[in-house]
Amino acid sequence: MKRLLFLIISLYAASNSAFAFRIEYGRSVTISRPVYEDLYIAGGNIVINAPVYGDLIIAGGTIYINDTVANDILLAGGNVTFNGFAGDDIRCAGGDLHILKNVAGDVVIMGGTVTIERGVTVGGLIVSGGDITVDGNVMNNVLAATGKFVLNGTVTKDIDCRGGSITINGAIGGKAILAATGKIIIGDSAQFGSDVRYWSPWKVNFRQSVKTGTPVYDTTLKIKYNRWYFLGFSSWLGLLWYICMTFLMIMIIQYLFSNTMKKAGNSVYTAPLRSLLYGFLFCIAVPVLAVISFVSIIGVPVGLILLFSYIMLILLATAITSVVAVNWLNNLGNRNLKFWKLVFSGLGIFVVLKILTFTPFLGWFIMGLLVFMAFGAILLNVNWRRQMPNPQISM
């Protein structure tokens, strides 16, 4: 998982290669001195205790940002606390997110639980998640697609919120669109400064909260239970992250294993059948060995390692195959492509392979052959022999 997080982190460096940047990774990473360039971090526990004057791109399990980040923040994490001022936008995916300090730009978040604390001011807010609580102030528009949404603070401009349940205890200055499959609760402190369009299967009592305009029950906002609006919204954000992560994986695989991938590409060209056979045997043998290891108590740890490694390889199979394929094409045409051209070409091949899998049966069959061939070609170029020292026999 740590390696996967490291893959996620290095993406943004690709698009900013012309500028200075710094990369940190490890089980625990603490930044205690100012950083004057873009900072990329991957790790388990990450703490930022010093200002970052460039962009911050970060992935980890538990993350604390306790100081100023002058530019953008791009982040993926399990438990994330923003306790430092952000000078530009935040784009974040995580399980439990807390924003405790002001954000000058917009906040785009995918998370299970998201909280913007009281007194905090952010630019705009685009959020998709399970439970969203806004106790602070949003200066621009809000677009929310959630299971549960609670507004106790203020939204200066428009809000479009759709999901499971909605509670409004704060002030909305612009137009409001509210749609929920559950209840829409309008609290005593709620204020609407313009028109309100809403839909809910439950009765909604706006009381005297609509100061200007009229609340209108709009059946066109009805959420179908079998296809919620916010699922499409989440898929759009999910697609963006998926492409970013894929690019990252391809980049790191090519960077760390460039020689092996180049040789593997050559093996696919010179020995395709042998590569196919080795890859097929590998994909069959590893799970069998894992099952056999579980038979004995001593072998359980080995079995778990084999099984986990096998699952990770299967998850990365298309990315690995794409890297081998682009190296095969590079060797075939003697093009001597540079690193970034190889990476971007690999991403293009990845997209083609994914489209190929949409073809029933034939697409998956061809994809399976290509994966077997790529894995086999890599195995053919792994140095399995270790040189043993010649024993000296004394008489």
LINJO-V972886 format. One record per pair of residues at least 4 apart in sequence whose ideal C-beta (glycine too) atoms are under 8 Angstrom apart, sorted by the first residue. I is the first residue (numbers start at 1). J is the second residue. D is the distance in whole Angstrom. If there is no record, write none. Layout:
I/J/D ; I/J/D
This chain:
1/5/6 ; 2/6/7 ; 2/25/8 ; 2/27/7 ; 2/42/7 ; 2/43/7 ; 2/44/7 ; 3/7/7 ; 4/8/7 ; 4/312/7 ; 5/9/7 ; 5/25/8 ; 5/42/4 ; 5/43/7 ; 5/59/4 ; 5/60/6 ; 5/61/8 ; 5/76/8 ; 6/10/7 ; 6/25/5 ; 6/42/4 ; 6/59/8 ; 6/252/7 ; 7/42/8 ; 7/245/7 ; 7/248/5 ; 7/249/5 ; 7/252/5 ; 8/42/7 ; 8/59/4 ; 8/76/6 ; 8/244/8 ; 8/245/6 ; 8/248/6 ; 9/23/8 ; 9/25/7 ; 9/40/5 ; 9/41/6 ; 9/42/4 ; 9/57/6 ; 9/58/7 ; 9/59/5 ; 9/248/7 ; 10/14/7 ; 10/23/7 ; 10/40/6 ; 10/42/8 ; 10/248/6 ; 10/251/6 ; 10/252/6 ; 10/255/8 ; 11/15/8 ; 11/57/7 ; 11/244/5 ; 11/245/7 ; 11/247/6 ; 11/248/4 ; 11/251/7 ; 12/16/6 ; 12/38/7 ; 12/40/7 ; 12/55/7 ; 12/57/4 ; 12/74/6 ; 13/17/7 ; 13/21/5 ; 13/23/7 ; 13/38/7 ; 13/40/6 ; 13/57/7 ; 14/247/7 ; 14/248/8 ; 14/251/6 ; 14/340/7 ; 14/343/7 ; 16/21/6 ; 16/38/6 ; 16/55/7 ; 17/340/7 ; 19/37/7 ; 19/38/6 ; 19/54/8 ; 20/37/4 ; 20/38/7 ; 20/54/8 ; 21/37/5 ; 21/38/4 ; 21/39/7 ; 21/40/6 ; 21/54/7 ; 22/35/6 ; 22/37/5 ; 22/38/7 ; 22/39/5 ; 22/40/7 ; 23/40/5 ; 23/41/8 ; 24/29/5 ; 24/31/7 ; 24/39/7 ; 24/40/7 ; 24/41/5 ; 24/42/8 ; 24/43/8 ; 25/29/7 ; 25/41/7 ; 25/42/4 ; 25/43/6 ; 26/43/5 ; 26/44/8 ; 27/43/6 ; 27/44/5 ; 27/45/7 ; 28/43/6 ; 28/44/6 ; 28/45/5 ; 28/46/8 ; 29/41/5 ; 29/43/4 ; 29/45/7 ; 29/46/5 ; 29/47/7 ; 29/60/8 ; 30/46/8 ; 30/47/5 ; 30/49/7 ; 31/35/6 ; 31/39/7 ; 31/41/8 ; 31/47/7 ; 31/48/5 ; 31/49/6 ; 31/50/5 ; 31/52/7 ; 32/49/5 ; 32/50/6 ; 33/50/5 ; 34/50/5 ; 34/51/5 ; 34/52/8 ; 34/53/7 ; 35/39/5 ; 35/50/7 ; 35/51/7 ; 35/52/5 ; 35/53/7 ; 35/54/7 ; 36/53/5 ; 36/54/7 ; 37/53/8 ; 37/54/5 ; 38/54/4 ; 38/55/4 ; 38/56/8 ; 38/57/7 ; 38/71/8 ; 39/52/5 ; 39/54/6 ; 39/55/7 ; 39/56/5 ; 39/57/7 ; 39/58/8 ; 40/57/5 ; 40/58/7 ; 41/46/6 ; 41/56/8 ; 41/57/7 ; 41/58/5 ; 41/59/7 ; 41/60/7 ; 42/58/7 ; 42/59/5 ; 42/60/7 ; 43/60/5 ; 43/61/8 ; 44/60/6 ; 44/61/5 ; 44/62/7 ; 45/60/7 ; 45/61/6 ; 45/62/5 ; 45/63/8 ; 46/58/6 ; 46/60/4 ; 46/62/7 ; 46/63/5 ; 46/64/7 ; 46/77/8 ; 47/63/8 ; 47/64/5 ; 47/66/7 ; 48/52/7 ; 48/56/7 ; 48/63/8 ; 48/64/7 ; 48/65/5 ; 48/66/6 ; 48/67/6 ; 48/69/8 ; 48/84/7 ; 49/66/5 ; 49/67/6 ; 50/67/5 ; 51/67/5 ; 51/68/4 ; 51/69/7 ; 51/70/7 ; 51/84/8 ; 52/56/5 ; 52/67/7 ; 52/68/7 ; 52/69/5 ; 52/70/7 ; 52/71/8 ; 53/70/5 ; 53/71/8 ; 54/70/7 ; 54/71/6 ; 55/69/8 ; 55/71/5 ; 55/72/5 ; 55/73/7 ; 55/74/7 ; 56/65/7 ; 56/69/5 ; 56/71/8 ; 56/72/7 ; 56/73/5 ; 56/74/7 ; 56/75/7 ; 57/73/8 ; 57/74/5 ; 57/75/8 ; 58/63/6 ; 58/73/7 ; 58/74/7 ; 58/75/5 ; 58/76/8 ; 58/77/7 ; 59/75/7 ; 59/76/4 ; 59/77/6 ; 60/77/5 ; 60/78/8 ; 61/77/7 ; 61/78/5 ; 61/79/7 ; 62/77/7 ; 62/78/6 ; 62/79/5 ; 62/80/8 ; 63/75/7 ; 63/77/4 ; 63/79/7 ; 63/80/5 ; 63/81/7 ; 63/94/8 ; 64/81/5 ; 64/83/7 ; 65/69/7 ; 65/73/7 ; 65/80/8 ; 65/81/7 ; 65/82/5 ; 65/83/6 ; 65/84/5 ; 66/83/5 ; 66/84/5 ; 67/84/4 ; 68/84/5 ; 68/85/5 ; 68/86/8 ; 68/87/7 ; 69/73/5 ; 69/84/6 ; 69/85/8 ; 69/86/5 ; 69/87/6 ; 70/87/4 ; 70/88/8 ; 71/87/6 ; 71/88/5 ; 72/88/5 ; 72/89/5 ; 72/90/8 ; 72/91/7 ; 72/105/7 ; 73/82/8 ; 73/86/6 ; 73/88/8 ; 73/89/7 ; 73/90/5 ; 73/91/7 ; 73/92/7 ; 74/91/5 ; 74/92/8 ; 75/80/6 ; 75/90/7 ; 75/91/7 ; 75/92/4 ; 75/93/7 ; 75/94/7 ; 76/92/7 ; 76/93/5 ; 76/94/7 ; 76/241/8 ; 77/92/8 ; 77/93/8 ; 77/94/5 ; 77/95/8 ; 78/94/6 ; 78/95/5 ; 78/96/7 ; 79/94/7 ; 79/95/6 ; 79/96/5 ; 80/92/7 ; 80/94/5 ; 80/96/7 ; 80/97/5 ; 80/98/7 ; 81/98/5 ; 81/100/7 ; 82/86/7 ; 82/90/7 ; 82/97/8 ; 82/98/7 ; 82/99/5 ; 82/100/6 ; 82/101/6 ; 82/103/8 ; 83/100/5 ; 83/101/6 ; 84/101/6 ; 85/101/5 ; 85/102/6 ; 85/103/8 ; 85/104/8 ; 86/90/5 ; 86/101/7 ; 86/102/7 ; 86/103/4 ; 86/104/6 ; 86/105/7 ; 87/104/5 ; 87/105/8 ; 88/104/6 ; 88/105/4 ; 89/103/8 ; 89/105/4 ; 89/106/5 ; 89/107/7 ; 89/108/7 ; 89/123/8 ; 90/99/8 ; 90/103/6 ; 90/105/7 ; 90/106/8 ; 90/107/5 ; 90/108/7 ; 90/109/7 ; 91/108/5 ; 91/109/8 ; 92/97/6 ; 92/107/8 ; 92/108/7 ; 92/109/5 ; 92/110/7 ; 92/111/7 ; 93/109/8 ; 93/110/4 ; 93/111/7 ; 93/237/8 ; 93/241/6 ; 94/109/8 ; 94/110/8 ; 94/111/5 ; 94/112/8 ; 95/111/6 ; 95/112/5 ; 95/113/7 ; 96/111/7 ; 96/112/6 ; 96/113/5 ; 97/109/6 ; 97/111/5 ; 97/113/7 ; 97/114/5 ; 97/115/7 ; 98/115/5 ; 98/117/7 ; 99/103/7 ; 99/107/7 ; 99/114/8 ; 99/115/7 ; 99/116/5 ; 99/117/6 ; 99/120/6 ; 99/122/7 ; 99/136/7 ; 100/117/5 ; 100/120/7 ; 101/120/6 ; 102/120/6 ; 102/121/5 ; 102/122/7 ; 103/107/6 ; 103/120/8 ; 103/121/7 ; 103/122/4 ; 103/123/6 ; 104/123/6 ; 105/123/5 ; 106/122/7 ; 106/123/5 ; 106/124/4 ; 106/125/7 ; 106/126/7 ; 106/140/7 ; 107/116/8 ; 107/122/5 ; 107/123/7 ; 107/124/7 ; 107/125/5 ; 107/126/7 ; 107/127/7 ; 108/126/5 ; 108/127/8 ; 108/237/8 ; 109/114/5 ; 109/125/8 ; 109/126/7 ; 109/127/5 ; 109/128/7 ; 109/129/7 ; 110/127/8 ; 110/128/5 ; 110/129/6 ; 110/234/7 ; 110/237/5 ; 110/238/8 ; 110/241/8 ; 111/127/8 ; 111/129/4 ; 111/130/8 ; 112/129/6 ; 112/130/5 ; 112/131/7 ; 113/129/7 ; 113/130/6 ; 113/131/5 ; 113/132/8 ; 114/127/6 ; 114/129/5 ; 114/131/7 ; 114/132/5 ; 114/133/7 ; 115/133/5 ; 115/135/7 ; 116/120/5 ; 116/122/6 ; 116/125/8 ; 116/133/7 ; 116/134/5 ; 116/135/6 ; 116/136/4 ; 116/138/8 ; 116/153/7 ; 117/135/6 ; 117/136/6 ; 118/135/4 ; 118/136/6 ; 118/152/8 ; 118/153/7 ; 119/136/6 ; 120/135/8 ; 120/136/4 ; 120/137/7 ; 121/136/6 ; 121/137/5 ; 121/138/8 ; 121/139/6 ; 122/136/7 ; 122/137/7 ; 122/138/6 ; 122/139/7 ; 123/138/8 ; 123/139/6 ; 123/140/5 ; 124/138/7 ; 124/139/7 ; 124/140/4 ; 124/141/5 ; 124/142/7 ; 125/134/7 ; 125/138/5 ; 125/140/8 ; 125/141/8 ; 125/142/5 ; 125/143/7 ; 125/144/7 ; 126/142/8 ; 126/143/5 ; 126/144/8 ; 127/132/5 ; 127/142/8 ; 127/143/7 ; 127/144/5 ; 127/145/8 ; 127/146/7 ; 128/144/8 ; 128/145/5 ; 128/146/7 ; 128/230/6 ; 128/233/6 ; 128/234/5 ; 128/237/6 ; 129/146/6 ; 129/147/7 ; 130/146/7 ; 130/147/5 ; 130/148/7 ; 131/146/7 ; 131/147/6 ; 131/148/5 ; 131/150/8 ; 132/144/6 ; 132/146/5 ; 132/148/7 ; 132/149/5 ; 132/150/7 ; 133/150/5 ; 133/152/7 ; 134/138/7 ; 134/142/8 ; 134/149/8 ; 134/150/7 ; 134/151/5 ; 134/152/7 ; 134/153/5 ; 134/155/8 ; 134/170/7 ; 135/152/5 ; 135/153/5 ; 136/153/5 ; 137/153/5 ; 137/154/5 ; 137/155/8 ; 137/156/7 ; 138/142/5 ; 138/153/7 ; 138/154/7 ; 138/155/5 ; 138/156/7 ; 139/156/5 ; 139/157/8 ; 140/156/7 ; 140/157/5 ; 141/155/8 ; 141/157/5 ; 141/158/5 ; 141/159/7 ; 141/160/8 ; 141/174/7 ; 142/155/5 ; 142/157/8 ; 142/158/7 ; 142/159/4 ; 142/160/7 ; 142/161/7 ; 143/159/8 ; 143/160/5 ; 143/161/8 ; 144/149/5 ; 144/159/7 ; 144/160/7 ; 144/161/4 ; 144/162/7 ; 144/163/7 ; 145/161/8 ; 145/162/6 ; 145/163/6 ; 145/229/7 ; 145/230/3 ; 145/231/8 ; 145/233/4 ; 145/234/7 ; 146/161/7 ; 146/163/4 ; 146/164/7 ; 146/230/7 ; 147/163/6 ; 147/164/4 ; 147/165/8 ; 148/163/7 ; 148/164/6 ; 148/165/5 ; 148/167/8 ; 149/161/5 ; 149/163/6 ; 149/165/7 ; 149/166/5 ; 149/167/7 ; 150/166/8 ; 150/167/5 ; 150/169/7 ; 151/155/7 ; 151/159/8 ; 151/167/7 ; 151/168/5 ; 151/169/6 ; 151/170/5 ; 151/172/8 ; 152/169/5 ; 152/170/5 ; 152/189/8 ; 153/170/5 ; 154/170/5 ; 154/171/5 ; 154/172/8 ; 154/173/7 ; 155/159/5 ; 155/170/7 ; 155/171/7 ; 155/172/5 ; 155/173/7 ; 155/174/7 ; 156/173/5 ; 156/174/7 ; 157/173/6 ; 157/174/4 ; 158/172/8 ; 158/174/4 ; 158/175/5 ; 158/176/7 ; 158/177/8 ; 158/194/8 ; 159/172/5 ; 159/174/7 ; 159/175/8 ; 159/176/5 ; 159/177/7 ; 159/178/8 ; 160/176/8 ; 160/177/4 ; 161/166/6 ; 161/176/8 ; 161/177/7 ; 161/178/6 ; 161/179/8 ; 162/177/8 ; 162/178/8 ; 162/179/4 ; 162/180/7 ; 162/221/8 ; 162/223/6 ; 162/228/8 ; 162/229/5 ; 162/230/6 ; 163/179/8 ; 163/180/6 ; 163/181/8 ; 163/228/8 ; 163/230/5 ; 164/180/6 ; 164/181/6 ; 164/182/5 ; 165/180/6 ; 165/182/4 ; 165/183/6 ; 165/184/8 ; 165/185/8 ; 166/178/5 ; 166/180/5 ; 166/183/8 ; 166/184/5 ; 166/185/7 ; 167/184/8 ; 167/185/4 ; 167/187/7 ; 168/172/7 ; 168/178/8 ; 168/184/8 ; 168/185/7 ; 168/186/5 ; 168/187/6 ; 168/190/5 ; 168/209/8 ; 169/187/4 ; 169/188/8 ; 169/189/5 ; 169/190/6 ; 170/189/7 ; 170/190/7 ; 170/191/8 ; 171/189/8 ; 171/190/7 ; 171/191/4 ; 171/192/8 ; 171/193/7 ; 172/176/5 ; 172/191/7 ; 172/192/5 ; 172/193/6 ; 172/194/8 ; 173/193/4 ; 173/194/7 ; 174/193/7 ; 174/194/5 ; 175/194/5 ; 175/195/5 ; 175/196/8 ; 175/197/8 ; 175/213/8 ; 176/192/6 ; 176/194/7 ; 176/195/7 ; 176/196/5 ; 176/197/7 ; 176/198/8 ; 177/196/8 ; 177/197/5 ; 177/198/7 ; 177/221/7 ; 178/184/5 ; 178/196/7 ; 178/197/7 ; 178/198/4 ; 178/199/8 ; 178/200/8 ; 179/198/7 ; 179/199/5 ; 179/200/7 ; 179/221/4 ; 179/222/7 ; 179/223/6 ; 179/229/7 ; 180/184/5 ; 180/199/8 ; 180/200/5 ; 180/223/7 ; 181/200/8 ; 181/201/7 ; 181/223/5 ; 181/225/7 ; 181/228/8 ; 182/200/7 ; 182/202/7 ; 183/200/7 ; 183/202/5 ; 183/204/8 ; 184/198/6 ; 184/200/5 ; 184/202/7 ; 184/204/5 ; 186/190/5 ; 186/204/7 ; 186/205/6 ; 186/206/5 ; 186/207/6 ; 186/209/6 ; 188/207/8 ; 190/206/8 ; 190/207/8 ; 190/209/4 ; 191/209/6 ; 191/211/6 ; 192/196/5 ; 192/206/8 ; 192/209/6 ; 192/210/5 ; 192/211/6 ; 192/212/8 ; 192/213/7 ; 192/215/8 ; 193/211/6 ; 193/212/6 ; 193/213/8 ; 194/212/6 ; 194/213/5 ; 195/213/4 ; 195/214/6 ; 195/215/8 ; 195/216/7 ; 196/206/7 ; 196/210/6 ; 196/213/7 ; 196/214/8 ; 196/215/4 ; 196/216/7 ; 197/215/8 ; 197/216/5 ; 197/218/4 ; 197/221/6 ; 198/204/6 ; 198/215/6 ; 198/216/7 ; 198/217/6 ; 198/218/7 ; 198/221/7 ; 199/217/7 ; 199/218/6 ; 199/219/7 ; 199/220/8 ; 199/221/4 ; 199/222/5 ; 199/223/7 ; 200/204/6 ; 204/215/8 ; 204/217/8 ; 206/210/5 ; 206/215/5 ; 210/214/7 ; 210/215/5 ; 223/228/6 ; 223/229/6 ; 224/228/7 ; 227/231/7 ; 227/232/8 ; 228/232/8 ; 229/233/7 ; 230/234/6 ; 231/235/6 ; 232/236/7 ; 233/237/7 ; 234/238/6 ; 235/239/6 ; 236/240/7 ; 237/241/7 ; 238/242/6 ; 239/243/6 ; 240/244/6 ; 241/245/6 ; 242/246/6 ; 243/247/6 ; 243/347/8 ; 244/248/6 ; 245/249/6 ; 246/250/6 ; 246/319/6 ; 246/347/7 ; 246/350/6 ; 247/251/6 ; 247/343/7 ; 247/347/5 ; 248/252/6 ; 249/253/6 ; 249/316/6 ; 249/319/4 ; 250/254/6 ; 250/319/5 ; 250/322/6 ; 250/323/6 ; 250/343/6 ; 250/346/4 ; 250/347/6 ; 250/350/7 ; 251/255/6 ; 251/343/5 ; 252/256/6 ; 253/257/6 ; 253/261/7 ; 253/316/8 ; 253/319/6 ; 253/320/6 ; 253/323/5 ; 254/258/6 ; 254/261/6 ; 254/323/5 ; 254/339/7 ; 254/342/6 ; 254/343/6 ; 254/346/7 ; 255/339/7 ; 257/261/5 ; 257/323/8 ; 258/262/6 ; 258/339/8 ; 259/263/6 ; 260/264/6 ; 260/378/6 ; 260/381/6 ; 260/382/7 ; 261/265/6 ; 261/323/5 ; 261/324/6 ; 261/327/5 ; 261/378/8 ; 262/266/7 ; 262/327/5 ; 262/330/8 ; 262/331/7 ; 263/267/6 ; 263/377/8 ; 263/381/4 ; 264/268/7 ; 264/324/5 ; 264/327/7 ; 264/328/8 ; 264/374/7 ; 264/377/4 ; 264/378/5 ; 264/380/7 ; 264/381/5 ; 265/269/7 ; 265/324/6 ; 265/325/8 ; 265/326/8 ; 265/327/3 ; 265/328/4 ; 265/329/8 ; 265/330/7 ; 265/331/5 ; 265/377/7 ; 266/270/6 ; 266/327/8 ; 266/328/8 ; 266/331/5 ; 267/271/5 ; 267/274/8 ; 267/275/5 ; 267/376/8 ; 267/377/4 ; 267/380/5 ; 267/381/6 ; 268/272/6 ; 268/275/6 ; 268/324/6 ; 268/325/8 ; 268/328/5 ; 268/373/6 ; 268/374/7 ; 268/377/5 ; 269/328/6 ; 269/331/6 ; 269/332/6 ; 271/275/6 ; 271/377/8 ; 271/380/7 ; 272/276/6 ; 272/373/6 ; 273/277/6 ; 274/278/6 ; 274/376/7 ; 274/380/7 ; 275/279/6 ; 275/372/8 ; 275/373/5 ; 275/374/8 ; 275/376/4 ; 275/377/4 ; 275/380/6 ; 276/280/6 ; 276/369/7 ; 276/372/5 ; 276/373/5 ; 276/376/6 ; 277/281/6 ; 277/376/7 ; 278/282/6 ; 278/375/7 ; 278/376/3 ; 278/377/8 ; 278/379/5 ; 278/380/6 ; 279/283/6 ; 279/371/7 ; 279/372/3 ; 279/373/6 ; 279/374/7 ; 279/375/4 ; 279/376/3 ; 279/377/7 ; 279/379/7 ; 280/284/6 ; 280/372/5 ; 280/376/7 ; 281/285/6 ; 281/376/8 ; 282/286/6 ; 282/375/5 ; 282/376/7 ; 282/379/6 ; 283/287/8 ; 283/371/8 ; 283/372/6 ; 283/375/7 ; 284/288/7 ; 285/289/6 ; 286/290/6 ; 286/306/6 ; 286/309/8 ; 286/310/5 ; 287/291/6 ; 287/306/8 ; 287/307/7 ; 287/310/6 ; 288/292/6 ; 289/293/6 ; 289/303/8 ; 289/306/6 ; 290/294/7 ; 290/303/5 ; 290/306/4 ; 290/307/4 ; 290/310/7 ; 291/295/8 ; 291/303/7 ; 292/299/7 ; 292/303/8 ; 293/299/4 ; 293/300/7 ; 293/302/5 ; 293/303/3 ; 293/306/6 ; 294/299/7 ; 294/300/6 ; 294/303/4 ; 295/299/7 ; 296/300/7 ; 299/303/6 ; 300/304/6 ; 301/305/6 ; 302/306/6 ; 303/307/6 ; 304/308/6 ; 305/309/6 ; 306/310/6 ; 307/311/6 ; 308/312/6 ; 309/313/6 ; 310/314/6 ; 311/315/6 ; 312/316/6 ; 313/317/6 ; 313/320/7 ; 313/375/8 ; 316/320/5 ; 317/321/6 ; 317/371/5 ; 317/374/8 ; 317/375/8 ; 318/322/6 ; 318/350/6 ; 318/353/5 ; 318/354/7 ; 318/367/8 ; 318/371/8 ; 319/323/7 ; 319/346/8 ; 319/350/6 ; 320/324/6 ; 320/371/8 ; 320/374/6 ; 320/375/7 ; 320/378/8 ; 321/325/6 ; 321/353/7 ; 321/370/5 ; 321/371/5 ; 321/374/4 ; 322/326/6 ; 322/346/5 ; 322/347/7 ; 322/349/4 ; 322/350/4 ; 322/353/6 ; 323/327/7 ; 323/346/5 ; 324/328/6 ; 324/373/8 ; 324/374/4 ; 324/377/6 ; 324/378/7 ; 325/329/7 ; 325/346/7 ; 325/349/5 ; 325/370/7 ; 325/374/7 ; 326/330/6 ; 326/337/8 ; 326/342/5 ; 326/345/5 ; 326/346/4 ; 326/349/6 ; 327/331/6 ; 327/342/7 ; 328/332/6 ; 329/333/6 ; 329/335/8 ; 329/345/7 ; 330/335/5 ; 330/336/7 ; 330/337/5 ; 330/342/7 ; 337/341/4 ; 337/342/5 ; 337/345/7 ; 338/342/7 ; 339/343/6 ; 340/344/6 ; 341/345/6 ; 342/346/6 ; 343/347/7 ; 344/348/7 ; 345/349/7 ; 346/350/6 ; 347/351/7 ; 348/352/7 ; 349/353/6 ; 350/354/6 ; 351/355/6 ; 352/356/6 ; 353/357/7 ; 353/367/6 ; 353/370/7 ; 354/358/8 ; 356/363/5 ; 356/366/6 ; 356/367/6 ; 357/363/5 ; 357/364/6 ; 357/367/5 ; 358/363/6 ; 359/363/3 ; 359/364/8 ; 360/364/8 ; 361/365/6 ; 362/366/6 ; 363/367/6 ; 364/368/6 ; 365/369/7 ; 366/370/6 ; 367/371/6 ; 368/372/6 ; 369/373/6 ; 370/374/6 ; 371/375/6 ; 372/376/6 ; 373/377/6 ; 374/378/7 ; 375/379/6 ; 376/380/6 ; 377/381/7 ; 378/382/7
